[in-house]
């Protein structure tokens, strides 16, 4: 009986080893698929959050751009008004002295 045991191991050993390796491969594959799914879900949530933040930032930027354009128009108007007043004052003060 002792002689048949090593012989049996030689016959079934590689099959047993291949089965263990195959099962381990399936376990590692399932674990990897689970981690990939979790990473995909986290990435999807991050992209959605970034999209919301980007849209909010775009709205704020649009509002601030509108405010900047308004103040630029006011500044241009005041500058033109000051120029006209300066020319008028120069004409009123310098013209009569000629």
Number of C-alpha atoms within 10 A of each C-alpha: 5 6 7 9 10 12 11 10 12 11 11 12 13 11 12 12 11 12 12 12 12 12 12 12 12 12 12 12 12 12 12 12 12 12 12 12 12 12 12 12 12 12 12 12 12 12 12 12 12 12 12 12 12 12 12 12 12 12 12 12 12 12 12 12 12 12 12 12 12 12 12 12 12 12 12 12 12 12 12 12 12 12 12 12 12 12 12 12 12 11 12 11 10 10 9 7 7 4
